[in-house]
Amino acid sequence: MKHTGLGGKSIILRLEMDTNRIKFGQVASAVSEAGGDMVAIDVIQSTGYTTVRDITITVTDSAHISKVTDTVKSLDGVRLVNISDRTFLMHLGGKIETNPKVPINNRDDLSRVYTPDVARVCTAIQEDPKKAHTLTIKRNTVAVISDGSAVLGLGNIGPYAAMPVMEGKSMLFKQFAGVDSFPICLDTQDTEEIIASIKAIAPAFGGINLEDIASPRCFEIEARLREELDIPVFHDDQHGTAVVLHAALINALKVVDKPLDQVKVVICGIGAAGVACSKILLAAGVGELIGVDRAGALTRDKSYDQAMWQWYAEHTNPKRLDGPLKDVIQGADVFIGLSAGGVLSREDVQSMAERPVVFAMANPVPEIQPEEVEDIAAVIATGRSDYPNQINNVLCFPGIFRAALDCRASTINEEMKLAAAEAIASAVPAEELNASYIIPSVFNQNVVKAIRERVVKAAVQSGVARRIPRE
């Protein structure tokens, strides 16, 4: 799961001060009283009775930043011009750029890359559109597309504010798998407009990575695009989470020595990620799966307004259990949380089967803090980086798109997702597997290679690969 963080322990405040109304010593005292440690002062400009200074302050966390800045803003004669830290500085001008693969040094080069010689390449593609995969960036480029409606834990913040996340996604594609990508944030949250916009730009790309689109709209958008485009469409918040979760569960069940086809799994939170996680576990042959949301367990004995919930109820909960989480979790082998912080109690975990597996993946606050049940649960995983066993989408999407592009897959199907999960799980050697190490690091260089190999094979065997790549 994705998470937010401060990304640095110091901030830089640019302050404009009216020296007739306040002295710098008063500012320094106010910062100190707010708990900030001033470590550097730079005079940027000084004219007449106005001075502009950058002050670098050591802080502890986001709440401390707010306390310090609120204190400074309250001072008479001080205007807070700007605030930045290492994270903000990293984002100046954006985090990605484009570079030509070959230099243009003379007129001959210019004619070949642009005009007139480029016309021959255009004609070749016109005569055989499949050549776009080999003669343009389509071969290795993915569009990272969002409408800004469900970004991280921030909610519906819109397309402009969503852009830094999409840029970051593009960086990860390139660094981990050599996949080129471009962030695109659409200024609409209308389902039909989103679908039409993506279809209109699809010719330039070899794949579409949907990101941070709210449920249930994301289900229809993905389903329609998968049906109407001939390139892979992958909603990472759904399927990336599902693949990595399944990988973690494969290894967790090895630790507790329980087969997947005999365990009872309770999933709390039946949104986009919850549905995708459930589908991959059903495809893998899970023994008993029960979904729980705010209204309690989903069961085929009830009718639901949301089409996806109705489908879910008809394909899960074979014993038709009803009631809240505390009732249906009794005797469960696995709890998977994709909901909200604090919804799972110690008593709930105590009521589970022996050696229970707890995946509490809500961010930034998990469904239960790991330290509350570390004496009960045999294996615990979260979506956070400050606990062992972080379930992070970064383990999935670079490798699965690397494979899809290399074999020119027309889609990313369930067989490919299962193969990706098995590849991620295999990156943890058997002799190193234990309760605190069920999932590899995102920096494990073997992960992408393992995913590519297994996913390409699955794509070929399932008939969606349009070429067999060289090793």
N, C-alpha and C positions, 0 to 999 in steps of 0.2 A: 504494500500500500504506500501511497505517497504521503509525505509529511512535510510540515514547514519547520523552519528553524531560523535562528538569528544569523548564523553564518559569520560571526565576528564578536570580539569582546570590547571593541571600542567604537565610538561614534565621533563624527566631526560636525560641530555646529558652526555655521557661518552666522555671525551676529553683527547687526548694524546698531551702533550705540550712539546716542546723543550725549556727548561729553558734558553738556551743560546740565543734564538731568541725572546722570549716573556715572560713577567711576568703575573702572574695570575690577577693582578690588571687591566691590559689592557683588559683581557677577561671580567672581571666583568664590566668594563666601557662600553665595546662594547654591552654587553647584556642589560645594563641599557638604552643605547642610542636607542636600538631597541625596547624599551618599555617593556622588560622582568623584572620581579621582582625575583631576586635570593633569595631563601629561605633556601637552604641547600647546603653544600659542603662536599663531602666525598672523602678522598684520598684513592684510590684503590691500587696504586703501585707507588713506587718512586725508580728509579735506575739511578745513574749517573746524566746525564743532561736531563733525561726524567721523567715526572710525569704523571700519569693517575688519573683523578679525575671525579667523578660523581657530576654534579651540577643540582639541582632541581630548576626549573624556573616556576613561575606562568605566564600563558598566557591566552588570551581571547578566541581565536578560531583557526581554522585550518590555516587561512591566517596569523595569528600572529605567529604560529609555524614556518611557512615557512620563515617569516621575520627574526625571531631570529636565526634559524639554518643557513640561508644564510649568515647572518652577522658573525656568528662564523666561518663558513667554509672559509670565505674570509680572516681571520686573518693569517698572516705569522707566521709559527711555531706551528700551531694548526691543529690537525687531529681529525675530528669528527668520533669516533669509532662506536658509536651507539646512537640511540635516542629511548626513550620509554616513555610511559605514562601509566596510570592505565589500559587503554584498551589493550596496548601491553603486559603489565605484566600479565593480565588475560589470555592472549593467549599463554604464555610460555609453551611449551610441549603439546599444544592443550587444548581444553576445556572439553573433555570427556574422559572416560576410561571404561574398562569392569571389572566387578566384578563377581565372582562366587556366585551363590545363596546358595550353601552349601559348608562348608569347607571340605578339604581332610586331615584328621588327621591320618589315618592309612592305612595299606594295604587293608583292607576290603573296606574302602571308595574308594580307588584307583581302585579296581577291579570293583566296581559298576559304577563309573563314566566313566571309560575308558576301561580297559580290564581285565578279559575276559567277565564279566557279560554284558557289554554294547552291546555285539553281539546279545543278546536276543531282545533288543530294536530295533536294526537295522533290524533283521529278521522280527519283527512284522510290521515295516514300509514297508519293501519290500513286504510283503504279502498284506498289506492294506495301500497304499500311503496316504490315508486321515488321518492316524494316525500321520503324520508329523505335523499336526496342533495342536495336543495335546501333543506330546512327544518331540518336539523340539522348539527352539526359534521362529519358524515360527508363532506360536500362537499369539505373541505379538510384532512382530518386523517389522519395515518398513525400506526400503532403501530410503535414501534421495540422489537423483542422479542428477548430473549436468554435462554439458560439458564446463561450464565456458564461454559461449558465450554471455550471457546477464545478467550480475551480477549487482544487484542494479542499480545505475545510472552510473556504471563504464564501462559498455559495455563488449566487448569481451576480458576478462583479462586472460582466460585460466584456466585449471583445478587446478593448484597449488594455484593460487591466490584466486580461488573460495572456497577453502576448509574451511576457517574460517566461511564463511556464512553457509555452510552445517553443520558444527559442531554446530553452534548456533541454527540451525533448530532442530537438534537432542536434544539439551538441552530443547528447548521449548516443544517438543513432550513429553519428560519425565516429566518435571515439571508440565505441565498443564493437562496432561491426562494419565500419567503413561504408555505411549507407548514407548517401546524401539525402538531405530532406529540407523542406522549407515550411516555416510556420505560417499558417493562414488563419486569421480570426475573422469570422463573418459577422457583419453588423445586422444580423437578423436572428430571431429565435422562432421563426415560423418554419414548421416542418417541411412544407412544400418548397419554400424558398431555399432552405438549406440543401435539400436534395437536388434541386435544379442547379444551384451554384456549384456544387461538387461535381455533378455530371458535366457541367460546362467546362470545368478546368481539368477534368480527368485525362484528356489526351496527353498532357505534359508529364504525367506521373506513372510510375510502375506499381504504385500501391497507395492506399489511403489509410492513414492512422487517425481515427476519430478520437477526440480527447475532451474530457470534461464537459460532456453534454448531458443535461439532466434527464433523469428517468421520470416518466416512461417514454418520453419523446425519442430518446436514444434508440429504443428497440425498433421503432418503425423506420427511423432514418437508416440504421444499419441494415435492416432486412431489405428495404427497398433498394439500397445501393448495391448490396450483394447480388440482388436479382437483376439489376439493370446495368451493371458495369461488368467488364470482363477482366478486371484487375482485383487483387485482394483488397478487401475492406475489413478493417480490424478495429473494433472499439476497445482500446487498451484498458480502460477502467473496468470493463466487463471481463474480457478474455485474458488480458495480461495478468490480472489478479487471479483469475481462475487457474491458469497454467501454473503459476508459482505456488499457489496454495496447494494444488494437487501434488506438486513435486515435494513440498514440505510434508504433506500428509503421507505420501509413499514412505518417506524415511521415518516419520514419527511412528507409524504403525510397525515398522521393522524394530524400532527401539522397544515398543511395548509388546511385540510378538502377537499382533492381532491382524488377521487377514481382512482386507477391505470389504469382501463380500459377506462378512459376518458381523460388521460393526454397525452400531446405531449412531447416526450423525445428526446433530441438531444445528441448523444454521439460523442465526438471529440477524434479521435485517434482509428483507427480500426486495432490495432495489436492484440496480443494474448489476453490481458485482455479485450480489447474493444469488441472482438467477443464473448468471454465467457459471459461478462456482458449483451450483447445484447441477447444472447440465453436464459439466465435465465429470462430476462424480457419478452421475447416473450412467454416463457413457462408459465409465471405467468399471461399473458393476458394483457400486456401493450396496451394502446389505439393506439398510433401512435409513431413509432420509426424511427429515421433518423440517419444514420451514416455519419460522415464527417471526411475526412482525408486531406492531403495536397492538393490534386487535387479538393477538394470540396465534395459535397454530393454524396454518392454512390446511383446510380439509375439504375433501370433495362433497361433504355433507352440506356445504354452504355455497352460496353464489357470490361472485365478486364483480364489481363494476369494471375493474382493470383487467383487460384481456390476458395480460401476462400472468397475473395472480390466478386467474381461472385455469389457465394451462398448468400452472405450477401445482395447484391443488389437485388436479386430475392425474398428475404424474408422480406425486410423492405421497408421503404419509400413508403407507399401505394399511396400517392398523387404525387409521382414522382417529388418531389422538386429538383431543381438543383441550383448550385452556391456555393459560399463560406459560411463559418460559419455565417458571419454577415447577410446573406440573409435568411438562413433556420432557424435561431434561433428565428426569429420574431414570437411572439405569443407562444413560447414554455413554458411549465410549468416547465420543468426540464432540466438542463444542467449537463452532466456528462463528466468531462475532464479526459482523460487518455493519454494525449499527451505531451505538452511541456509548459514551463513557459511563461506567457505573451500573450497567443494566444487569450484570451477573454478580451474584453474591457468593461468599464463601460457602454458605449453606447449600447453594445450588450445586457447586462443585462436589461437595461432600455427598450429595445424593446421586452422583454419577457412578458408573461402573468402576471396578477396580482399575488402577493405573490409568486414569483418564487423560486425554489429550485436550489441551485448551489453547485455541488460537484466538486471541483477543486482539483484533486488528483495527479497531476504531482509533482514529487519530484526531488530536494529539493525546486524548485520554482514552486508554483502552477500556473495554467492557469490565475488566477487573485488573487491578494492578498485580503484576506477576508475583511480587513479594507476599501478597495476601494468601496465595494458594501454592507456593512453591513446595510446601511440605505435603500437599495432597496430590497435585497434578504430576504425572510422570514426565510429560513434555509440555512446554509452554512456548508459544510463538506470538509475536506482535507485529505491528507495522512500523515500529519505531527502531531507530538505529542505536539507541542507548540500552537495549536489552539484547540478549542472545536471540538467534533465530528470527531475524527480520525478514518478513515476507514483502519483497520489493519487486515491483513490475519491471525494473531495469534488468532483472535476470531473464526476462522473456522477450520483450518486443524487439531489441536489436537483432538477436539471433533468428527469430522466427521470420522477420522481414528479409534478413540476409538470405535465408533459405528460399523464401517465396520469390524473391527477385532472381536468384541464381537459376532456379528451375522454371522461371516464368509461369508461376502458378496462376490459375484463373481465380482462385479463391483460397482462403485459409479455412480448411474444414476441421471437423472434430478429430479426425485421425491425426492431422498435423499438430493439433493442440496437445493431444495425449502424448504424441512423440516428443514434443518440446518439454512436457512435464517430466517424462521419463529421462530425458537427457539432462535436465537440471538436477534431478535426484541423483543421477549417476555420477555427477561431479563431486559428490562427497564419497571418498573411498570407504569401503566397508570397515576397514580397520580403524578409521577415524570417527565413524558414525557414533554419536551419543546424544543424550537428552539436550545438551547445549549446542550441538552442532548437527542440525538436520538439513540445513540449506547452505549452499556455498555463498561466498562473498560476491558482491557485485563486481569486484575487481578480479575475480578468478578468470584468467584468460582462457581456460579450457571450456568455459560454459558456452560461448558463442559457437565455437568449433563443434562441440558435441550436439548442440541444437541443430546447426546447419546440416550435419550429416544425417541425423535421424529424421528431421522434418522433410528434407529432400526425398529421402527414401519413402516416407509416408505419402508424400504428394505424388510420386511416381506410381506407387502401388494403388492409390485411390483414384488415379486417372485424372488429376487436375494439373499435372505438370505438362508444360508445352515444350520443354527441352530437358535433356539430361545433361547437367553441367559437368565440366571436367573437375576432378578432385583438386 
